[in-house]
Amino acid sequence: MRIPRQVSGTKVAKALRVPGYDRVRQDGSHIPLTTSLNGTHHVTIPNHKPLKLGTLLGGVLKPVAAHHGLTLEELLAKISL
């Protein structure tokens, strides 16, 4: 599995449309997303360029994968990040 590097918060927000996340609004430098699939889930992505690896994995991708019952590898393959 290859972890994406040098990816922006905007690109991650666009990629998360595939598993059903929609942009709620934009609050300054953060992009809140929400989904109603498999129950309601919210995730906030910093609009930084690039995102730090720890933020990308621990704060965004792992919680999204856990909510949808996927492994990190399956989620990355699904969203083509």
C-alpha positions as CSV (number, residue, x, y, z in Angstrom):
1,M,0.0,0.0,0.0
2,R,1.3,3.4,-1.0
3,I,0.4,6.3,1.3
4,P,-0.2,9.4,-0.7
5,R,2.3,12.3,-0.1
6,Q,2.0,15.9,-1.0
7,V,-1.8,15.8,-1.2
8,S,-3.9,18.9,-0.4
9,G,-6.9,19.1,1.9
10,T,-9.0,20.1,-1.1
11,K,-8.0,17.0,-3.1
12,V,-8.8,14.7,-0.1
13,A,-12.2,16.4,0.2
14,K,-13.0,15.8,-3.5
15,A,-11.8,12.1,-3.2
16,L,-14.1,11.5,-0.2
17,R,-17.1,12.2,-2.4
18,V,-16.8,8.6,-3.6
19,P,-17.8,7.0,-0.2
20,G,-20.6,9.6,0.2
21,Y,-19.1,12.6,2.0
22,D,-20.4,16.0,1.1
23,R,-19.0,19.4,2.0
24,V,-21.1,21.1,4.6
25,R,-19.5,24.5,4.5
26,Q,-16.0,26.0,4.7
27,D,-14.9,27.5,8.0
28,G,-11.6,29.4,7.3
29,S,-8.9,26.9,6.8
30,H,-10.9,23.7,7.5
31,I,-13.3,21.7,5.4
32,P,-16.0,19.9,7.3
33,L,-17.6,16.9,5.5
34,T,-20.5,14.7,6.5
35,T,-22.1,11.5,5.3
36,S,-25.3,9.7,6.2
37,L,-24.3,6.3,4.8
38,N,-23.9,3.7,7.5
39,G,-25.1,6.3,10.0
40,T,-24.0,9.9,10.3
41,H,-20.3,10.6,10.4
42,H,-18.4,13.9,10.3
43,V,-14.8,14.5,9.5
44,T,-12.9,17.8,9.3
45,I,-10.0,18.2,6.9
46,P,-7.5,21.0,7.3
47,N,-7.2,22.9,4.0
48,H,-3.4,22.8,4.0
49,K,-1.2,22.1,1.1
50,P,0.3,19.5,1.7
51,L,-1.4,17.7,4.6
52,K,0.9,16.2,7.2
53,L,1.1,12.5,7.0
54,G,-0.1,12.0,10.6
55,T,-3.1,14.3,10.0
56,L,-4.0,12.5,6.8
57,L,-3.9,9.1,8.3
58,G,-4.9,9.5,11.9
59,G,-7.4,12.4,11.5
60,V,-9.0,11.7,8.2
61,L,-8.5,8.3,6.4
62,K,-8.5,5.9,9.4
63,P,-11.7,7.3,10.9
64,V,-13.4,7.2,7.5
65,A,-12.2,3.6,6.8
66,A,-13.5,2.5,10.3
67,H,-16.9,4.1,9.8
68,H,-17.4,2.3,6.5
69,G,-15.9,-1.0,7.8
70,L,-13.0,-0.9,5.4
71,T,-9.3,-1.4,5.8
72,L,-7.1,1.6,5.0
73,E,-5.9,-0.2,1.8
74,E,-9.5,-0.8,0.6
75,L,-10.4,2.8,1.3
76,L,-7.3,4.1,-0.6
77,A,-8.2,1.8,-3.6
78,K,-11.8,3.0,-3.5
79,I,-11.1,6.7,-3.5
80,S,-8.0,6.5,-5.9
81,L,-6.0,9.0,-3.9
